[in-house]
């Protein structure tokens, strides 16, 4: 894949990812528009990025960029998603401290509208991904456990992750170990020479 296409795709995401809707915008671009990843693959990627330190949006861009275009692809993807927001934030910060923003102003109303639109986009993406992610009783159980402990009981996120991630990994590793391995003729050969012979 040309790295220029990868950079432009993530740059477009960075230009429209307002109000916390970055993950949803990456999903729309990478999975639905360009079809560079499958739904399940994207869900696994975002799950990994959510348990790592740092902003999930940036983690996801760097991980997907690296997966699709190597280390340079990861750097370009990260620059693509961060450059528009960082540049705009500098301009808005200057304008805010220069002119100020009062409650009820046009600026505040615009920001409220952006936040509402971002929530709608996140909900739409969540509803699309839920049937894929919650495809078994154990997946639903894990999701409910996190929802109750973090969302209702307000346990620290680190504690919730320390309790649920090992359980989830154990359950799904056990399932993966029980599955038969993929037949060799279905796997693309990586040992073929230029003349097509192994």
Backbone as a chain_set.jsonl record, in Angstrom:
{"seq": "XXXXXXXXXXXXXXXXXXXXXXXXXXXXXXXXXXXXXXXXXXXXXXXXXXXXXXXXXXXXXXXXXXXXXXXXXXXXXXXXXXXXXXXXXXXXXXXXXXXXXXXXXXXXXXXXXXXXXXXXXXXXXXXXXXXXXXXXXXXXXXXXXXXXXXXXXXXXXXXXXXXXXXXXXXXXXXXXXXXXXXXXXXXXXXXXXXXXXX", "coords": {"N": [[0.846, -1.199, 0.0], [0.631, 2.201, -0.898], [2.314, 4.578, 1.044], [1.611, 7.197, 1.014], [-1.138, 7.226, 0.504], [-2.017, 6.085, 2.854], [-1.246, 8.039, 4.727], [-2.822, 10.234, 3.84], [-5.382, 9.218, 4.263], [-5.511, 9.032, 7.078], [-5.029, 11.668, 7.673], [-7.363, 12.876, 6.727], [-9.123, 11.736, 8.564], [-8.174, 12.982, 10.89], [-8.936, 15.589, 10.33], [-11.689, 15.635, 10.618], [-12.343, 14.519, 13.021], [-13.876, 15.435, 15.475], [-14.634, 16.381, 18.88], [-14.198, 13.975, 20.366], [-14.806, 11.865, 18.706], [-12.935, 10.301, 17.388], [-12.174, 7.52, 17.271], [-14.423, 6.396, 16.077], [-14.355, 7.677, 13.605], [-11.961, 6.702, 12.521], [-12.704, 4.055, 12.241], [-14.797, 4.313, 10.363], [-13.33, 5.179, 8.144], [-11.135, 3.317, 7.733], [-12.239, 0.719, 7.871], [-14.903, 0.738, 6.723], [-14.849, 2.504, 4.474], [-12.282, 2.314, 3.021], [-11.754, -0.36, 3.361], [-9.518, -1.716, 4.423], [-9.165, -3.227, 6.638], [-10.74, -5.925, 8.419], [-13.891, -6.142, 10.208], [-13.754, -7.587, 12.664], [-10.983, -7.674, 13.057], [-10.438, -4.952, 13.398], [-11.837, -4.452, 15.786], [-10.377, -6.035, 17.594], [-7.968, -4.686, 17.47], [-8.623, -2.119, 18.506], [-9.413, -2.873, 21.055], [-6.988, -3.719, 22.16], [-5.592, -1.276, 22.068], [-7.006, 0.242, 23.88], [-6.323, -0.669, 26.395], [-3.765, 0.084, 26.697], [-1.355, 2.52, 27.86], [-1.827, 6.076, 27.322], [-3.41, 8.244, 24.805], [-6.274, 6.809, 23.351], [-7.102, 7.233, 20.718], [-4.764, 8.136, 19.385], [-3.104, 5.93, 19.878], [-4.47, 3.941, 18.453], [-4.326, 4.868, 15.791], [-1.524, 4.819, 15.382], [-0.989, 2.089, 15.738], [-2.575, 0.803, 13.735], [-1.538, 2.075, 11.466], [1.12, 1.136, 11.533], [0.645, -1.562, 11.228], [-0.37, -1.658, 8.656], [1.497, -0.286, 7.075], [4.094, -0.618, 8.025], [6.78, 0.596, 10.191], [7.261, 3.261, 9.362], [4.77, 3.773, 8.231], [3.212, 3.76, 10.547], [4.192, 6.043, 11.859], [3.482, 8.036, 10.007], [0.685, 7.766, 10.007], [0.118, 8.522, 12.626], [1.036, 11.186, 12.619], [-0.751, 12.139, 10.719], [-3.328, 12.007, 11.977], [-2.959, 13.626, 14.19], [-1.917, 16.145, 13.486], [-3.887, 18.021, 12.253], [-5.712, 18.526, 14.417], [-3.966, 19.436, 16.468], [-2.891, 21.735, 15.305], [-5.216, 23.275, 14.908], [-6.026, 23.524, 17.555], [-4.025, 25.119, 18.65], [-4.54, 27.526, 17.292], [-7.177, 28.06, 18.171], [-6.75, 28.269, 20.903], [-5.172, 30.537, 21.027], [-7.041, 32.397, 20.03], [-8.989, 32.191, 21.995], [-7.726, 33.095, 24.375], [-7.112, 35.592, 23.5], [-9.501, 36.872, 22.725], [-11.459, 35.809, 24.331], [-14.21, 33.806, 25.664], [-17.536, 33.682, 26.399], [-20.222, 32.337, 28.461], [-22.965, 31.133, 26.564], [-22.174, 32.272, 24.236], [-21.467, 32.442, 20.677], [-19.293, 30.815, 20.068], [-19.254, 28.952, 22.199], [-21.712, 27.678, 21.779], [-21.244, 26.491, 19.303], [-19.229, 24.618, 19.957], [-20.653, 22.976, 21.713], [-22.491, 21.883, 19.912], [-20.777, 20.408, 18.248], [-19.829, 18.49, 20.06], [-22.191, 17.093, 20.617], [-22.781, 15.999, 18.1], [-20.562, 14.325, 17.813], [-21.022, 12.438, 19.821], [-23.282, 11.196, 18.786], [-22.155, 9.97, 16.516], [-20.373, 8.189, 17.724], [-22.191, 6.523, 19.071], [-23.555, 5.4, 16.887], [-21.494, 3.941, 15.661], [-20.893, 2.179, 17.753], [-23.273, 0.679, 17.941], [-23.165, -0.648, 15.529], [-20.906, -2.242, 15.807], [-21.4, -3.772, 18.057], [-22.951, -6.286, 17.723], [-20.943, -7.865, 16.587], [-18.8, -7.856, 18.386], [-20.012, -8.738, 20.783], [-20.59, -11.594, 20.671], [-20.955, -13.93, 22.028], [-21.809, -15.673, 25.105], [-19.811, -15.395, 27.033], [-18.457, -13.126, 26.159], [-20.451, -11.18, 26.454], [-20.769, -11.393, 29.204], [-18.246, -10.496, 30.157], [-18.297, -7.861, 29.185], [-20.473, -6.841, 30.64], [-19.454, -7.098, 33.215], [-17.356, -5.231, 33.212], [-18.862, -2.931, 32.714], [-20.473, -2.749, 35.012], [-18.595, -2.673, 37.173], [-16.881, -0.519, 36.497], [-18.532, 1.472, 35.312], [-20.847, 1.713, 36.976], [-20.162, 1.122, 39.694], [-17.884, 2.585, 39.891], [-15.191, 1.789, 40.122], [-11.579, 2.04, 40.136], [-10.083, 2.426, 36.922], [-7.706, 1.033, 36.302], [-7.733, -1.073, 38.155], [-10.042, -2.439, 37.318], [-9.233, -3.278, 34.769], [-7.066, -4.91, 35.454], [-8.405, -6.982, 36.661], [-10.272, -7.963, 34.779], [-9.068, -8.236, 32.208], [-7.049, -10.374, 32.298], [-8.825, -12.529, 32.754], [-10.453, -12.482, 30.459], [-8.48, -12.923, 28.471], [-7.638, -15.485, 29.185], [-9.981, -16.991, 28.769], [-10.405, -16.709, 25.991], [-8.004, -17.57, 24.883], [-8.102, -20.208, 25.581], [-10.239, -21.01, 24.0], [-9.153, -20.516, 21.451], [-7.1, -22.385, 21.423], [-8.489, -24.724, 21.236], [-9.514, -24.721, 18.711], [-9.186, -26.064, 15.423], [-6.125, -25.89, 13.6], [-5.467, -23.646, 10.854], [-5.78, -24.914, 7.577], [-2.898, -25.72, 5.595], [-3.001, -25.121, 2.876], [-4.643, -22.964, 2.748], [-3.293, -20.837, 3.704], [-1.357, -18.0, 2.818], [1.667, -18.469, 1.104], [4.825, -17.662, 2.413], [7.303, -18.3, 1.741], [7.939, -18.554, -0.834], [9.919, -18.433, -3.719], [11.24, -16.1, -6.167], [10.787, -17.381, -8.522], [8.524, -18.789, -8.067], [8.782, -21.248, -6.855], [9.077, -23.234, -3.88]], "CA": [[0.0, 0.0, 0.0], [1.41, 3.444, -0.887], [2.221, 5.25, 2.343], [0.941, 8.483, 0.819], [-2.575, 6.968, 0.684], [-2.218, 5.858, 4.281], [-1.16, 9.337, 5.395], [-3.979, 11.048, 3.476], [-6.566, 8.661, 4.918], [-5.504, 9.426, 8.488], [-5.145, 13.125, 7.713], [-8.8, 13.145, 6.604], [-9.708, 11.408, 9.866], [-7.809, 14.044, 11.818], [-9.653, 16.832, 10.002], [-13.123, 15.567, 10.953], [-12.538, 13.821, 14.299], [-14.166, 16.437, 16.499], [-15.442, 16.057, 20.048], [-14.04, 12.625, 20.89], [-15.27, 10.845, 17.765], [-11.812, 9.824, 16.596], [-12.233, 6.084, 17.035], [-15.493, 6.14, 15.108], [-13.917, 8.155, 12.299], [-10.986, 5.733, 12.014], [-13.489, 2.887, 11.819], [-15.491, 4.648, 9.122], [-12.368, 5.302, 7.044], [-10.294, 2.142, 7.49], [-13.039, -0.5, 7.695], [-16.051, 0.88, 5.835], [-14.545, 3.192, 3.215], [-11.143, 1.737, 2.287], [-11.761, -1.824, 3.548], [-8.166, -2.194, 4.66], [-9.234, -4.161, 7.759], [-12.039, -6.523, 8.692], [-14.536, -5.649, 11.424], [-13.2, -8.275, 13.827], [-9.6, -7.234, 13.206], [-10.459, -3.605, 13.957], [-12.26, -4.558, 17.18], [-9.243, -6.543, 18.365], [-6.973, -3.609, 17.537], [-9.071, -1.077, 19.433], [-9.389, -3.436, 22.404], [-5.602, -3.643, 22.61], [-5.192, 0.118, 22.263], [-7.703, 0.8, 25.04], [-5.697, -1.06, 27.657], [-2.407, 0.628, 26.724], [-1.296, 3.925, 28.285], [-1.86, 7.076, 26.263], [-4.7, 8.471, 24.147], [-6.708, 5.672, 22.535], [-7.147, 7.698, 19.334], [-3.402, 8.121, 18.86], [-2.635, 4.54, 19.905], [-5.117, 3.196, 17.367], [-3.741, 5.312, 14.522], [-0.149, 4.32, 15.279], [-1.015, 0.628, 15.6], [-3.089, 0.447, 12.409], [-0.561, 2.531, 10.482], [2.247, 0.203, 11.543], [0.172, -2.847, 10.699], [-0.599, -1.546, 7.215], [2.615, 0.299, 6.332], [5.364, -0.698, 8.724], [7.073, 1.645, 11.178], [7.022, 4.555, 8.723], [3.323, 3.921, 8.129], [2.704, 4.132, 11.869], [4.554, 7.442, 12.119], [2.669, 8.882, 9.133], [-0.692, 7.719, 10.484], [0.053, 9.336, 13.843], [1.129, 12.585, 12.203], [-1.977, 12.495, 10.013], [-4.478, 12.246, 12.857], [-2.682, 14.622, 15.229], [-1.56, 17.469, 12.967], [-5.004, 18.978, 12.142], [-6.228, 18.918, 15.73], [-2.969, 20.217, 17.196], [-2.807, 23.057, 14.674], [-6.446, 24.012, 15.209], [-6.047, 23.825, 18.985], [-3.158, 26.28, 18.863], [-5.253, 28.712, 16.821], [-8.313, 28.322, 19.046], [-6.239, 28.721, 22.198], [-4.78, 31.934, 20.853], [-8.255, 33.199, 19.914], [-9.694, 32.187, 23.287], [-7.044, 33.974, 25.326], [-7.067, 36.956, 22.95], [-10.828, 37.484, 22.666], [-12.309, 35.27, 25.392], [-15.466, 33.15, 25.3], [-18.454, 33.783, 27.532], [-21.348, 31.408, 28.339], [-24.017, 31.578, 25.661], [-21.607, 32.871, 23.026], [-21.508, 31.614, 19.471], [-18.234, 29.809, 20.161], [-19.681, 27.884, 23.104], [-22.787, 26.935, 21.121], [-20.65, 25.657, 18.259], [-18.55, 23.504, 20.601], [-21.69, 22.069, 22.21], [-23.024, 21.162, 18.761], [-19.766, 19.44, 17.816], [-19.821, 17.401, 21.037], [-23.41, 16.298, 20.427], [-22.614, 15.237, 16.863], [-19.575, 13.281, 18.06], [-21.679, 11.382, 20.597], [-24.127, 10.454, 17.854], [-21.294, 9.138, 15.684], [-19.872, 7.108, 18.573], [-23.295, 5.592, 19.296], [-23.812, 4.673, 15.638], [-20.418, 2.966, 15.5], [-21.042, 1.172, 18.794], [-24.382, -0.205, 17.582], [-22.745, -1.492, 14.405], [-19.882, -3.18, 16.232], [-21.847, -4.594, 19.193], [-23.25, -7.686, 17.383], [-19.718, -8.589, 16.262], [-17.998, -8.014, 19.597], [-20.755, -9.479, 21.806], [-21.098, -12.733, 19.915], [-21.027, -15.112, 22.882], [-22.19, -15.373, 26.485], [-18.655, -14.93, 27.802], [-18.188, -11.748, 25.756], [-21.471, -10.361, 27.114], [-20.45, -11.387, 30.632], [-17.107, -9.608, 30.379], [-18.746, -6.482, 28.963], [-21.304, -6.462, 31.792], [-18.58, -6.963, 34.385], [-16.674, -3.935, 33.108], [-19.87, -1.879, 32.832], [-20.914, -2.636, 36.407], [-17.511, -2.266, 38.069], [-16.339, 0.802, 36.146], [-19.565, 2.466, 35.037], [-21.808, 1.884, 38.074], [-19.499, 1.141, 40.993], [-16.801, 3.579, 39.787], [-13.879, 1.284, 40.51], [-10.5, 2.589, 39.295], [-9.959, 1.729, 35.64], [-6.587, 0.098, 36.347], [-8.188, -2.259, 38.882], [-10.977, -3.157, 36.455], [-8.449, -3.938, 33.724], [-6.272, -5.981, 36.056], [-9.291, -8.096, 36.994], [-11.028, -8.516, 33.65], [-8.237, -8.582, 31.045], [-6.534, -11.754, 32.375], [-9.935, -13.47, 32.606], [-10.807, -12.517, 29.041], [-7.414, -13.559, 27.707], [-7.677, -16.916, 29.48], [-11.14, -17.603, 28.113], [-10.277, -16.747, 24.535], [-6.873, -18.422, 24.548], [-8.582, -21.589, 25.671], [-11.055, -21.241, 22.808], [-8.261, -20.578, 20.284], [-6.332, -23.629, 21.476], [-9.371, -25.828, 20.89], [-9.85, -24.648, 17.297], [-8.185, -26.689, 14.555], [-5.291, -24.916, 12.887], [-5.872, -23.378, 9.472], [-5.067, -25.763, 6.622], [-1.74, -25.049, 4.986], [-3.272, -24.605, 1.539], [-5.395, -21.715, 2.853], [-2.423, -19.759, 4.153], [-0.454, -17.549, 1.757], [3.04, -18.893, 1.339], [5.782, -16.573, 2.548], [8.61, -18.842, 1.474], [8.07, -18.76, -2.276], [10.964, -17.635, -4.355], [10.795, -15.265, -7.273], [10.36, -18.222, -9.636], [7.296, -19.458, -7.684], [9.05, -22.516, -6.224], [9.455, -23.098, -2.483]], "C": [[0.884, 1.252, 0.0], [1.216, 4.184, 0.437], [1.569, 6.619, 2.217], [-0.572, 8.333, 0.993], [-2.904, 6.783, 2.155], [-2.219, 7.186, 5.041], [-2.392, 10.182, 5.105], [-5.253, 10.539, 4.148], [-6.629, 9.09, 6.374], [-5.548, 10.94, 8.645], [-6.615, 13.539, 7.604], [-9.527, 12.825, 7.903], [-9.419, 12.525, 10.86], [-8.555, 15.342, 11.58], [-11.104, 16.823, 10.471], [-13.381, 14.911, 12.301], [-12.711, 14.825, 15.429], [-14.869, 15.793, 17.693], [-15.334, 14.632, 20.544], [-14.502, 11.532, 19.957], [-14.176, 10.24, 16.92], [-11.863, 8.354, 16.269], [-13.275, 5.751, 15.973], [-15.076, 6.576, 13.709], [-12.869, 7.228, 11.688], [-11.714, 4.498, 11.498], [-14.18, 3.149, 10.478], [-14.52, 4.648, 7.935], [-11.692, 3.973, 6.718], [-11.122, 0.905, 7.167], [-14.109, -0.33, 6.625], [-15.693, 1.487, 4.48], [-13.452, 2.477, 2.419], [-11.1, 0.215, 2.357], [-10.351, -2.396, 3.659], [-8.114, -3.178, 5.818], [-10.632, -4.732, 7.857], [-12.581, -5.994, 10.018], [-13.896, -6.272, 12.669], [-11.771, -7.835, 14.11], [-9.538, -5.846, 13.83], [-10.856, -3.633, 15.427], [-11.12, -5.047, 18.063], [-8.177, -5.471, 18.529], [-7.375, -2.55, 18.546], [-9.095, -1.591, 20.871], [-7.982, -3.376, 22.986], [-5.206, -2.209, 22.932], [-5.855, 0.748, 23.484], [-7.036, 0.437, 26.356], [-4.248, -0.58, 27.753], [-2.429, 2.07, 27.235], [-1.333, 4.857, 27.08], [-3.224, 7.208, 25.63], [-5.069, 7.322, 23.214], [-6.685, 6.032, 21.053], [-5.767, 7.616, 18.692], [-2.839, 6.703, 18.827], [-3.183, 3.752, 18.716], [-4.525, 3.573, 16.018], [-2.346, 4.748, 14.334], [-0.127, 2.813, 15.038], [-1.47, 0.21, 14.195], [-2.116, 0.872, 11.318], [0.631, 1.602, 10.386], [1.855, -1.131, 10.93], [0.035, -2.81, 9.175], [0.625, -1.076, 6.439], [3.946, 0.264, 7.031], [5.558, 0.472, 9.692], [6.822, 3.031, 10.593], [5.534, 4.809, 8.561], [2.702, 4.313, 9.452], [2.986, 5.582, 12.204], [3.686, 8.381, 11.286], [1.212, 8.912, 9.578], [-0.853, 8.599, 11.723], [0.134, 10.822, 13.517], [-0.165, 13.029, 11.521], [-3.125, 12.825, 10.94], [-4.237, 13.372, 13.861], [-2.448, 16.031, 14.691], [-2.746, 18.422, 12.842], [-5.505, 19.466, 13.494], [-5.266, 19.786, 16.506], [-2.872, 21.631, 16.625], [-4.033, 23.906, 15.005], [-6.51, 24.409, 16.675], [-5.174, 25.016, 19.312], [-3.864, 27.571, 18.449], [-6.412, 29.074, 17.747], [-7.857, 28.818, 20.416], [-5.814, 30.182, 22.128], [-6.016, 32.831, 20.802], [-8.982, 33.299, 21.243], [-9.045, 33.171, 24.257], [-6.973, 35.417, 24.823], [-8.426, 37.621, 23.045], [-11.768, 36.973, 23.757], [-13.556, 34.621, 24.83], [-16.367, 33.149, 26.52], [-19.584, 32.785, 27.345], [-22.444, 31.979, 27.449], [-23.494, 32.189, 24.381], [-21.715, 31.905, 21.863], [-20.467, 30.506, 19.526], [-18.653, 28.653, 21.051], [-20.778, 27.037, 22.471], [-22.238, 26.009, 20.047], [-19.963, 24.442, 18.864], [-19.544, 22.493, 21.154], [-22.286, 21.245, 21.063], [-22.071, 20.105, 18.252], [-19.752, 18.244, 18.758], [-21.032, 16.496, 20.856], [-23.299, 15.433, 19.171], [-21.626, 14.091, 17.053], [-20.178, 12.128, 18.848], [-22.575, 10.545, 19.695], [-23.316, 9.517, 16.98], [-20.756, 7.95, 16.469], [-20.96, 6.065, 18.818], [-23.582, 4.76, 18.051], [-22.755, 3.599, 15.414], [-20.547, 1.841, 16.508], [-22.145, 0.177, 18.448], [-24.014, -1.125, 16.43], [-21.783, -2.582, 14.858], [-20.361, -4.147, 17.309], [-22.177, -6.033, 18.804], [-22.012, -8.515, 17.064], [-18.908, -8.868, 17.524], [-18.688, -8.894, 20.631], [-21.419, -10.701, 21.17], [-21.181, -14.018, 20.727], [-21.401, -14.687, 24.292], [-21.005, -14.858, 27.295], [-18.279, -13.496, 27.435], [-19.176, -10.797, 26.422], [-21.188, -10.267, 28.604], [-19.301, -10.459, 30.967], [-17.503, -8.145, 30.222], [-19.589, -5.985, 30.137], [-20.46, -6.26, 33.042], [-17.862, -5.616, 34.382], [-17.668, -2.791, 33.298], [-20.268, -1.661, 34.292], [-19.795, -2.089, 37.288], [-16.993, -0.856, 37.775], [-17.43, 1.854, 36.004], [-20.493, 2.742, 36.203], [-21.133, 1.997, 39.435], [-18.316, 2.105, 41.048], [-15.487, 3.07, 40.378], [-12.809, 1.945, 39.641], [-10.321, 1.752, 38.03], [-8.835, 0.694, 35.666], [-6.984, -1.19, 37.062], [-9.129, -3.096, 38.029], [-10.224, -3.926, 35.372], [-7.639, -5.105, 34.277], [-7.119, -7.202, 36.389], [-9.892, -8.758, 35.761], [-10.162, -8.941, 32.468], [-7.648, -9.989, 31.157], [-7.634, -12.804, 32.217], [-10.316, -13.615, 31.134], [-9.758, -13.214, 28.202], [-7.413, -15.067, 27.937], [-8.817, -17.616, 28.77], [-10.928, -17.75, 26.611], [-9.046, -17.512, 24.073], [-7.275, -19.885, 24.585], [-9.41, -21.946, 24.439], [-10.185, -21.376, 21.567], [-7.484, -21.887, 20.259], [-7.167, -24.821, 21.055], [-9.738, -25.847, 19.419], [-8.785, -25.356, 16.474], [-7.397, -25.626, 13.822], [-5.731, -24.8, 11.446], [-5.107, -24.286, 8.524], [-3.971, -25.006, 5.9], [-2.069, -24.46, 3.636], [-4.088, -23.327, 1.56], [-4.516, -20.545, 3.263], [-1.528, -19.317, 2.999], [0.973, -17.931, 2.078], [3.96, -17.689, 1.384], [7.191, -17.045, 2.208], [8.83, -19.064, -0.025], [9.176, -17.882, -2.829], [10.402, -16.857, -5.518], [10.297, -16.116, -8.44], [9.118, -19.029, -9.296], [7.528, -20.793, -7.043], [9.484, -22.286, -4.78], [10.954, -23.27, -2.291]], "O": [[1.797, 1.354, 0.82], [0.089, 4.386, 0.887], [1.036, 7.148, 3.193], [-1.22, 9.211, 1.563], [-3.931, 7.257, 2.642], [-3.08, 7.428, 5.887], [-2.953, 10.787, 6.019], [-6.104, 11.33, 4.554], [-7.694, 9.475, 6.857], [-6.053, 11.442, 9.649], [-7.06, 14.447, 8.306], [-10.438, 13.549, 8.304], [-10.311, 12.964, 11.587], [-8.785, 16.112, 12.513], [-11.688, 17.883, 10.697], [-14.539, 14.761, 12.69], [-11.805, 15.035, 16.236], [-15.592, 14.807, 17.554], [-16.302, 14.114, 21.102], [-14.587, 10.374, 20.366], [-14.449, 9.716, 15.84], [-11.626, 7.962, 15.126], [-13.037, 4.93, 15.087], [-15.41, 5.91, 12.73], [-12.88, 6.989, 10.48], [-11.374, 3.963, 10.443], [-14.149, 2.31, 9.578], [-14.858, 4.172, 6.851], [-11.678, 3.549, 5.562], [-10.755, 0.125, 6.289], [-14.217, -1.156, 5.719], [-16.185, 1.03, 3.448], [-13.673, 2.081, 1.275], [-10.48, -0.429, 1.511], [-10.035, -3.427, 3.065], [-7.124, -3.894, 5.971], [-11.6, -4.103, 7.43], [-11.834, -5.468, 10.843], [-13.541, -5.565, 13.611], [-11.392, -7.644, 15.265], [-8.694, -5.583, 14.686], [-10.272, -2.911, 16.235], [-10.919, -4.528, 19.161], [-7.557, -5.354, 19.586], [-6.553, -2.126, 19.359], [-8.828, -0.834, 21.804], [-7.797, -3.029, 24.153], [-4.561, -1.952, 23.949], [-5.315, 1.692, 24.061], [-7.173, 1.168, 27.337], [-3.581, -0.806, 28.762], [-3.427, 2.768, 27.056], [-0.932, 4.492, 25.975], [-4.108, 6.387, 25.878], [-4.262, 6.911, 22.381], [-6.289, 5.213, 20.224], [-5.617, 7.09, 17.589], [-2.176, 6.316, 17.864], [-2.46, 3.0, 18.063], [-4.251, 2.702, 15.193], [-2.012, 4.255, 13.257], [0.66, 2.319, 14.23], [-0.836, -0.625, 13.551], [-1.888, 0.133, 10.36], [1.107, 1.309, 9.29], [2.634, -1.75, 10.205], [0.291, -3.802, 8.493], [0.783, -1.425, 5.269], [4.847, 1.026, 6.682], [4.63, 1.23, 9.972], [6.234, 3.886, 11.257], [5.077, 5.939, 8.734], [1.766, 5.112, 9.486], [2.136, 6.276, 12.762], [3.209, 9.399, 11.787], [0.57, 9.961, 9.533], [-1.835, 9.329, 11.854], [-0.613, 11.625, 14.075], [-0.623, 14.155, 11.719], [-3.829, 13.812, 10.727], [-5.184, 14.001, 14.332], [-2.751, 17.01, 15.374], [-2.631, 19.563, 13.292], [-5.701, 20.664, 13.698], [-5.675, 20.763, 17.134], [-2.78, 22.605, 17.373], [-3.919, 25.087, 15.335], [-6.986, 25.494, 17.01], [-5.533, 25.839, 20.154], [-3.801, 28.579, 19.153], [-6.612, 30.245, 18.071], [-8.498, 29.68, 21.018], [-6.064, 30.962, 23.047], [-6.054, 33.885, 21.437], [-9.526, 34.349, 21.586], [-9.729, 33.981, 24.882], [-6.796, 36.349, 25.608], [-8.519, 38.796, 23.402], [-12.761, 37.627, 24.075], [-13.923, 34.844, 23.677], [-15.974, 32.652, 27.576], [-19.893, 32.411, 26.213], [-22.806, 33.15, 27.56], [-24.28, 32.588, 23.522], [-22.011, 30.722, 22.033], [-20.723, 29.386, 19.083], [-18.434, 27.494, 20.701], [-20.775, 25.813, 22.608], [-22.704, 24.88, 19.893], [-20.099, 23.338, 18.337], [-19.311, 21.286, 21.077], [-22.552, 20.053, 21.223], [-22.5, 19.018, 17.864], [-19.671, 17.102, 18.305], [-20.914, 15.273, 20.932], [-23.684, 14.264, 19.185], [-21.828, 13.004, 16.513], [-19.879, 10.966, 18.573], [-22.623, 9.322, 19.825], [-23.737, 8.389, 16.725], [-20.688, 6.835, 15.95], [-20.692, 4.865, 18.779], [-23.825, 3.557, 18.145], [-23.078, 2.478, 15.023], [-20.336, 0.676, 16.17], [-21.978, -1.028, 18.637], [-24.495, -2.256, 16.358], [-21.831, -3.707, 14.362], [-19.793, -5.229, 17.462], [-21.726, -6.948, 19.493], [-22.019, -9.732, 17.246], [-18.395, -9.971, 17.713], [-18.036, -9.708, 21.287], [-22.644, -10.819, 21.139], [-21.448, -15.084, 20.173], [-21.325, -13.509, 24.642], [-21.169, -13.986, 28.148], [-17.833, -12.733, 28.292], [-18.788, -9.732, 26.901], [-21.342, -9.204, 29.206], [-19.364, -9.715, 31.946], [-17.103, -7.294, 31.015], [-19.438, -4.845, 30.576], [-20.722, -5.357, 33.836], [-17.77, -4.946, 35.41], [-17.362, -1.799, 33.961], [-20.384, -0.523, 34.748], [-20.01, -1.154, 38.059], [-16.703, -0.092, 38.695], [-17.297, 2.975, 36.495], [-20.893, 3.887, 36.41], [-21.485, 2.862, 40.237], [-17.806, 2.406, 42.127], [-14.764, 3.81, 41.044], [-13.102, 2.368, 38.523], [-10.398, 0.524, 38.069], [-8.985, -0.399, 35.119], [-6.615, -2.28, 36.625], [-9.031, -4.323, 38.015], [-10.537, -5.083, 35.092], [-7.539, -6.157, 33.646], [-6.617, -8.326, 36.399], [-10.007, -9.982, 35.708], [-10.491, -9.914, 31.79], [-7.735, -10.747, 30.191], [-7.407, -13.852, 31.613], [-10.479, -14.726, 30.629], [-10.09, -14.006, 27.32], [-7.213, -15.841, 27.001], [-8.643, -18.709, 28.231], [-11.235, -18.791, 26.031], [-9.046, -18.055, 22.969], [-6.858, -20.689, 23.752], [-9.297, -23.048, 23.903], [-10.432, -22.238, 20.723], [-7.236, -22.439, 19.188], [-6.631, -25.818, 20.571], [-10.219, -26.861, 18.915], [-7.599, -25.261, 16.791], [-7.937, -24.579, 13.463], [-6.298, -25.735, 10.881], [-3.89, -24.416, 8.656], [-4.093, -23.812, 5.627], [-1.513, -23.43, 3.256], [-4.228, -22.663, 0.532], [-4.938, -19.392, 3.184], [-0.994, -20.158, 2.275], [1.436, -17.736, 3.202], [3.9, -16.81, 0.525], [8.158, -16.298, 2.362], [9.808, -19.696, -0.424], [9.33, -16.726, -2.436], [9.212, -16.95, -5.819], [9.493, -15.657, -9.251], [8.679, -19.856, -10.094], [6.552, -21.458, -6.696], [10.156, -21.302, -4.469], [11.446, -23.185, -1.166]]}, "num_chains": 1, "name": "protein.A"}
